[in-house]
Amino acid sequence: MQQVNLGMIGGGTVGGGVYQALQRNAELLAARLGLQLRLRRIAVKAFDEPRKVHIPRRLMTTHWREVVEDSKTDLVVELAGGTTVARTMVLAALSRGKPVVTANKALISAHGPELFEAARRHGTNLYYEASVGGGIPIIKALREGFVGNRITHLYGIVNGTCNYILTRMKDEGAEFGEILQQAQAAGYAEAEPSLDVDGHDSLLKVGILASLAHGFWVAPGQVYVEGIRQVTPLDIQFAGILGYTIKLLGIVKRVGARVQASVYPALIPDAHVLAGISGVYNAIFVRGDVVGDTLFYGRGAGQDATASAVVSDLADAALDLRFGSPHRIPPFQPYDRAGVVLPIADAVSRYYLRLSVIDRPGVLARIAAILGQARIGISSVIQPEGHEGESVPLILMIHDARDAAMGKALARIARLPAVRETPVMFRVEPLD
Amino acid sequence: MQQVNLGMIGGGTVGGGVYQALQRNAELLAARLGLQLRLRRIAVKAFDEPRKVHIPRRLMTTHWREVVEDSKTDLVVELAGGTTVARTMVLAALSRGKPVVTANKALISAHGPELFEAARRHGTNLYYEASVGGGIPIIKALREGFVGNRITHLYGIVNGTCNYILTRMKDEGAEFGEILQQAQAAGYAEAEPSLDVDGHDSLLKVGILASLAHGFWVAPGQVYVEGIRQVTPLDIQFAGILGYTIKLLGIVKRVGARVQASVYPALIPDAHVLAGISGVYNAIFVRGDVVGDTLFYGRGAGQDATASAVVSDLADAALDLRFGSPHRIPPFQPYDRAGVVLPIADAVSRYYLRLSVIDRPGVLARIAAILGQARIGISSVIQPEGHEGESVPLILMIHDARDAAMGKALARIARLPAVRETPVMFRVEPLD
């Protein structure tokens, strides 16, 4: 049986997971693939790092170049993380004509085009299924399963930490900060949570998905982002009364000739399958012009889910090596040279608006007048009963409006004397 | 740009859908694949059949051999349906070394091993993504996305007609027969519905999925099947009270050294993501030992969803032709020579039992005694209040029991004088 020699860089969580998966299912993999994946060498930061998964000392080296430069390494797996040394490592492997498998979304986001070009130039390939959606084979689905489709809409819950926090906030009526603390204690959130809760992790994934769906490279800086810190139990509750659930949503949709690529907390209809995705799970809803509506669900992170995706890429890469078809599916096929991202100011959506107003006659009329002057329509209002002179919440559901127009109107509303606190605004995605 | 010439057999619903998809997204496909898929010829039953999609007369022939034997046809798409002539057609193409793409689950079920062997012998390949789950790329997910996983559990809602009927029965509290009639009038069910409602369509799909998941061929005759005709609004209602939804479920799970492969209406927990799959949609839940829990959702049938899967296979087949890698992923890789299907008599599950009993003292005790003698435990009982001497429903939830033991006990219970009507029994799948 033919053998493909793997060299791995990174002996941390994901590295341990890949090592374990390759060990556990070695025979099964060999039987399914008709070839043997043999792990020759693993470059680690230090031999004695604490590891959940035991890696034999004889496989380890602390010099990544030994892995990449070893003439017997057919295929390199980059699981070191980061974008600086990782870039050097991946370029070093590609320049030797060695295909690379990576789980590094930050690297692909930051240096994708350069790495893809290096792979092309050196007649090899770069695989990155594990960079988005953990164990969910979403990149394979987009590139291969839906190759005959224009992807008109893609909505993704792609950050498990945020979905866990929002799910618990809804279930328990609890504050963001409280659940975040508990999530940190339980290991579902990082000590430094901003990468997750401010939407930056989701943004990287959305940029990659948008690029694959639309055939032009969407750099991370082009993806509009808002995180979930401003979501309150009150908003979750009012959204519920209106039949919606608040989710941190990655949004990729074609709007005329442009593509919206955004991440923000959005109200989505309770009846939609995405609203039911709870806890740390991820789900990606894809609408194709031929296939219609589809959804892919699974664990979006963690040692094992990510390892599953890495092993899938290793299998593809090994088969491409065996059959001499390194370019069979290139890492990225740009085909829309005119593709541009829609600036968020031009995005049109519905809005949920929560104001804190002094309960006195004429307040709603003044707010409605400001929106009316901006030609922004109100579709419904919830004004809980209060006592005159008290501060009460006022919820407005807004018809389709341009982001820029909405922003201006909101600034005017915020300056009204009867409006206390900064207005809270979320977009509503009907997903229809 | 390289060109791959397609010959298609079948100009009906799916054929029309594939033709349309290839026309509509021709440029996109060429740009993504780096090659041109050119439809040379379509064999139809008759030129003048009524068609939703117009196919130009110059592409049509009524002689399928003209398509298969044309030396310029690189790749054959079989969409004729059936298992007799279709088998001849596919074998004729394979014997000429031409790869075949088919959407024909009946053909794959009935003649899979023979066709796979023919493909191998003639150095070519057979692709059948569209045979299961319509537009959902589930075969690609199982074979490629989860190649590094042992698939421990697979639960599928794989028949849209049944799911549509069960969803409406639940929403409206209506009888099976009534909804079936309406579904037939609306085109969601066939005039002859037994293929769907008796579970035979699901069974073929479950056989294919079980084979791919476990590496030995599960013939359709080995899949245990029950349909949904016996499901009543009363059962749906009692299941709801207990926190369950009734779904026609395809079940593939490893039980020791054997594999259970079944289709039956089962009570599944309301909180599980599968319980929320409504209407004509399909969903397949897959648990892998590395990836954990995943779900794939989409339209499981219909012209366009099926066409999406066929085009995906055409793309794979065309790339394999271009790169000379026809065996890259063989149509079926048997690797478990010792694999056997668990006879349903040996399957262990929980049960929901609905009896119609005369409401008088001692009835429950006699039933409990019969179950106790068979060492079958009762986990809960619902006995709606009635008037003594009247016939009332009695619901028993049964702990894990062997099918054979349950069947024997049930036969004894059915013979009790206090038990009127035939007992109703469904399995409960906790999906945990």
Interface residues (C-beta under 8 A of the other chain):
Chain A: G17 A21 L22 R24 N25 L28 L29 A31 R32 L33 G34 E129 G135 I136 P137 K140 A141 R143 E144 G145 F146 V147 G148 N149 R150 G215 V273 G276 I277 Y281 G288 D289 V290 V291 G292 D293 T294 L295 F296 Y297 G298 R299 D304 A305 A307 S308 A309 V311 S312 L314 A315 D316 L319 F323 G324 S325 H327 R328 I329 P330 Q333 Y335
Chain B: G17 A21 L22 R24 N25 L28 L29 A31 R32 L33 G34 E129 G135 I136 P137 K140 A141 R143 E144 G145 F146 V147 G148 N149 R150 G215 V273 G276 I277 Y281 G288 D289 V290 V291 G292 D293 T294 L295 F296 Y297 G298 R299 D304 A305 A307 S308 A309 V311 S312 L314 A315 D316 L319 F323 G324 S325 H327 R328 I329 P330 Q333 Y335
